[in-house]
Amino acid sequence: MKVVTHSGTFHADDVFAFAILREALGTFDFARTRETALIETADLVFDVGGIYDVARGRYDHHMRDLPRRPDGTPYSSVGLIWRDFGRNALPKLIPGIDEDLLDAVWQDIDQGFILAIDQADNGVASVNQGHLSLLIEAFNPTWASEQAYDDAFLEAADFARGILVRACQQAHAEAEAQSSVLAAAGKASDPRIIVLNHKLPWEKAVFEGGLRDLLFIIYPNEDSTSWYCRTVPPEPSSFGQRLSLPEAWRGLQEKEFSQVAGIADGVFCHPSGFICGARSQGSAIRLAEKAIAAGH
């Protein structure tokens, strides 16, 4: 297979598009050129050529009638390549990824990572200093450099792959966490309390998974020496609580907290009433049950 993009100065969209294609397609012949004859004979062309035609393997976006996302946002070359080749690239970027999580990870990367490059490349969003797109463009040779543009492009692509791998790992961990939370919810004897075996991000699962009855999350700290009883906020990223911990517990610690809360191994209750802790899972669950009884 022969793959072509444009020569000369490069941007984040063509660099990341190439990095994705290397994972999705494996080995292929690659050329950076603007020569029409070479472009016409290629099997896949992106970010050059003036044609968008998926059936012909043409993925340019620099025409008046350019391809757009369903919401109207213009695609850049990386958005188009990720749309059609991203799912095939993911098993290489995240070895061993569960097939059931592919779509969730693909979507997360598309909306939280690729979209920002599409917007920057098309001038839809402002690009401030430190933006990923500018970091990639910094790999272009300066006027005083003797480095060839093609060599600089490959160097930028290796850098881009590292970023993409880390972004995919983060998205994968988030998808696994969401799956774990929903599985725990399905096993819960009381829909108002979920017990997790690990400390992990749970808020997205609560709100996207429709866990409307959930009031408390129970989970261990990093070294499992204590367990937290955490209130659930009424909406994402809110500091409020669907049900606050009892006023009488707030600000207390250790023995005093244990006596007031009625458990043997209490650790603390935060003054704002959003989290408390105990040294055992069973006590943390009892704290949630006591809080529910006191609040209803």
Buried (B, 14 or more C-beta within 10 A) or exposed (E): EBBBBBBEEBBBBBBBBBBBBBBBBEEBEBBBBEEEEBBEEBEBBBBBBEBBEEEEBBBBBBEEEEBBBEEEBBBBBBBBBBBBBBBBBBBBBBEEBEEEBBEBBBEBBBEEBBBBBBBBBBEBBEBEEEBBBBBBBEBBBEEEEEEEBBEBBBEBBEBBBEBBBEBBBBBBBBBBBBBBBBEBBEEBEBEBBBBBEEBBEBBBBBBEBEBEEBBBBBBBEEEEEBBBBBBBBEEEEEEEBBBBBBEEBBBBEEEBBBEBBEBEBBBBBBEEBBBBBBBEBBBBBBBBBBBBEBEE
